[in-house]
Every structure is written in structure tokens, then in C-alpha cells.
Amino acid sequence: MAAHVLFVCTGNICRSPLAEHLARRRWDRDDIVVLSAGTHGQPGLPATSTMVAAGREIGIDLRCHRSRDITTVAQPDIAFCMEEHQIAAVRARFPAMDPDRVRLLDSVGIPDPYGMTLDRYRFTALRIQTAVDALDIEGWLQPISDV
């Protein structure tokens, strides 16, 4: 059975799509399913053009991404959020989920670059890439139903 990993941001048009695609590239395995969603996502929107540009610079193609809201996804085995308020939203959406399996992607959170400059998106993209690269997913591979 595959482990389900969810990356969460607010609109699912900047940070979490990039994290999803970086993780898919890094963990190209059959035993891991990676998705992203937004706590206030409007389903079907593309990634912002600025995040598409920043992603392209680090080898990620977000042109086909379409946003989804957290209410449209099944409970993951682990969720990585960009900000603290998203942790609360994930825990509210999935009350049966182990609270230790809902955490920030990095130790301090990754602010939303929405509406900012390409340089800010580049900085955000590099922070997300560094955080995803630092994840030790092996300890989280066993789905929660098997724990």
C-alpha cells in the first residue's frame, strides 16, 4: 500500500504545487503518492505565471498544474504545510489524523510570495526545494492505517 503525502498552502497555486512536483521528482517511487492542496483553494486554477517561471529555473514544469481545495482530497498519511495556520486547517479537515503527522515543511514556515516579484518567488522556490530535499521520508512511508 502506498503512503500518501500532502503538501498544503493557501491557494494551491504557488508553494504547495512546487513542493508536490519537487517531491515527485525526488521520490519517483510506486510506494509514495504525492499531492498538494490549498486551505482556501479555488479548484481548477493554474499555478501563477511567476511560480511557473521560478519553477522552470529549477527544472520543474508547473504549466499543467490545476489547483485543488483540501476538502477534495482524502486523508493523507502525512501533511507538510507552509504556515502554522494551515496546520490548524488540516487538523480540522482530518480530525482522525495523528497530529504529529501534520507539520511545517521547514522549521519556521514559508511565507506566501503571491503578488510579489520574481525574485521573491525564486527565493521561495529555493526554500521549498531545500526543505523538500531535507525531508527524510523513509520514517513516514508506512501508511497510518498500518501503524
C-alpha positions in Angstrom: 0.0 0.0 0.0 1.3 3.4 -1.0 2.0 6.2 1.5 0.1 9.4 0.8 1.9 12.7 1.2 0.1 16.0 1.0 1.7 19.5 0.7 -0.6 22.3 1.8 -0.6 26.1 1.2 -3.4 28.6 1.0 -4.5 28.7 -2.7 -2.6 25.8 -4.2 -1.2 28.0 -6.9 2.3 28.8 -5.7 4.1 27.0 -2.9 2.4 23.6 -2.5 2.3 22.8 -6.2 6.1 23.4 -6.4 6.6 21.2 -3.3 4.5 18.5 -4.8 6.4 18.4 -8.1 9.8 18.6 -6.4 8.8 15.7 -4.1 7.5 13.7 -7.1 10.8 14.2 -8.8 12.8 13.3 -5.7 10.7 10.3 -4.7 9.9 8.7 -8.0 8.6 5.5 -6.4 5.5 3.4 -6.6 5.1 3.3 -2.8 4.6 7.1 -2.5 1.7 9.2 -3.8 2.2 12.9 -3.6 -0.5 15.6 -3.9 -1.0 19.2 -3.0 -4.0 21.2 -2.0 -4.9 24.6 -0.6 -6.8 25.5 2.6 -8.7 28.1 0.5 -8.1 26.8 -2.9 -10.4 27.5 -5.8 -10.4 24.3 -7.8 -9.0 24.3 -11.3 -6.8 27.4 -11.3 -3.3 27.2 -12.9 -0.1 27.9 -10.9 0.8 31.6 -11.0 2.8 32.6 -14.0 5.5 33.8 -11.7 5.8 30.5 -9.9 5.8 28.7 -13.3 8.8 30.9 -14.2 10.6 30.3 -10.8 9.9 26.5 -11.1 11.2 26.3 -14.6 14.5 27.8 -13.3 14.9 24.8 -11.0 13.7 22.2 -13.5 10.0 22.0 -12.5 7.2 22.4 -15.1 4.1 23.7 -13.4 2.2 24.6 -16.6 -0.2 21.6 -16.3 -0.9 22.2 -12.5 -4.6 22.8 -11.6 -5.4 23.8 -8.0 -7.5 21.8 -5.6 -9.0 22.5 -2.3 -8.2 20.5 0.8 -11.9 19.4 1.0 -11.5 17.5 -2.2 -8.6 15.2 -1.1 -8.6 12.1 1.1 -6.8 12.0 4.4 -3.1 11.7 3.8 -0.6 9.7 5.8 1.4 12.9 6.4 0.9 16.6 5.5 3.5 19.2 5.1 2.2 22.8 5.5 3.8 26.1 4.5 2.4 28.0 7.5 1.1 27.4 11.0 -2.5 28.4 10.2 -2.6 25.7 7.6 -1.7 23.1 10.2 -4.8 24.0 12.1 -6.9 23.8 8.9 -5.5 20.3 8.0 -6.2 19.1 11.6 -9.7 20.4 11.4 -10.3 18.8 8.0 -8.8 15.4 9.1 -9.6 15.1 12.9 -8.7 11.4 13.0 -5.2 12.1 11.7 -2.3 11.8 14.1 -1.4 15.5 15.0 2.3 14.6 14.7 1.8 13.8 11.1 0.8 17.4 10.3 3.8 19.7 10.3 5.5 22.6 8.7 7.6 21.8 5.7 10.5 23.6 7.4 11.1 24.7 10.9 9.8 28.3 10.6 7.3 28.2 7.8 7.5 29.5 4.2 5.6 32.8 3.6 3.3 33.2 0.6 5.0 35.1 -2.3 1.7 35.7 -4.1 1.7 39.0 -5.9 5.4 39.7 -5.2 8.4 39.9 -7.5 10.0 37.1 -9.5 13.0 37.4 -7.1 10.7 36.7 -4.1 9.3 33.7 -6.0 12.8 32.5 -6.7 13.8 32.8 -3.0 10.6 30.9 -2.0 11.2 28.2 -4.6 14.8 27.7 -3.3 13.5 27.5 0.3 10.9 24.9 -0.8 13.5 22.9 -2.7 15.9 22.9 0.2 13.1 21.8 2.6 11.9 19.0 0.3 15.4 17.8 -0.3 16.0 17.7 3.5 12.9 15.6 4.2 13.7 12.1 5.4 10.6 10.4 4.1 11.6 6.8 5.0 10.3 7.2 8.5 6.9 8.3 7.2 6.4 5.7 4.5 4.3 3.3 6.4 0.7 4.4 6.0 -1.1 5.5 9.2 -3.5 2.6 8.8 -0.6 0.2 9.2 1.0 1.9 12.2 
